[in-house]
Amino acid sequence: MGAHLVSVNVGRAVDGEWAGRLRRTGIDKRPVAGPVAVHRLGLAGDHVVDTAFHGGERQAVYAFAAEDLQAWSQRLGVPLPSGSFGENLTTAGLDVNAAVLGERWRVGTAVLSPVLVRIPCVVFVNWLRRCGADSSGWARRFTEEARPGPYLRVLREGVVAAGDEIVVEDRPRHGVTVATLFAALTTQRSLLPGLLEVDGLPGDAYAAARDRLGAGAPGLPARGRPS
């Protein structure tokens, strides 16, 4: 079977002292049966709590590969079923971290596009601990692995379901991938200037790339257009 959805996962907000500064989170995603509507700001039935750092058009849907979940399960020594990393779409047969920023995925009747990456936070660390994993040094380990999974923008609303094929309909020529964006924002700041090749780059990433080149320098080209 080619690239497809293993599951579609949504989560309801829960309260907990472990759940960061808001003491409330929607990270506990569970697979749902049947079709799920995909709206501009995310999946029907999925709760986003910390809207200052999560959600919105550029973080509407989060995808993570089943292959990467399996690898982490073996390393952490705990079962990690679909949704364990807080992902909305668990994929298989597709290297989501090699996806080019801005490419178009047709999934079910929706069209999605990878535009951002997940940066590990304290809620993610605490959630893994609650799942029984040794989460010590988790942010560093996750960052070093550099396989964060992409946040997807919804280009066309529609409906998705487990088993749906993932078809890459278009791929930009700039070649900047999800993994490259993550590395540029975390461990390899020298990659930041290359982000200026990407049209629709989120404003904060664009600003970081401009700063790396010396923001405000006369005649500094701006090839990408932030969104």
Buried (B, 14 or more C-beta within 10 A) or exposed (E): EEBBBBBBBBBEBBEBEBBBEBEBBBBBBEBBEEBBBBBEBBBEEBBBBBEEEBBBBBBBBBBBBBBBBEBBBEEBEBEBBBBBBBBBBBBBBBBBBEBBBBBBBBBBBBBBBBBBBBBBBEBBBBBBBEBEBEBEEBBEBBBEBBBBBBBBBBBEEBBBBBEBEBBEEEEBEBEBBBBBBBBBBBEEBEBBBBBBBBBBBBEEBBEBBBEBBEEEEEEEEEEBEBB
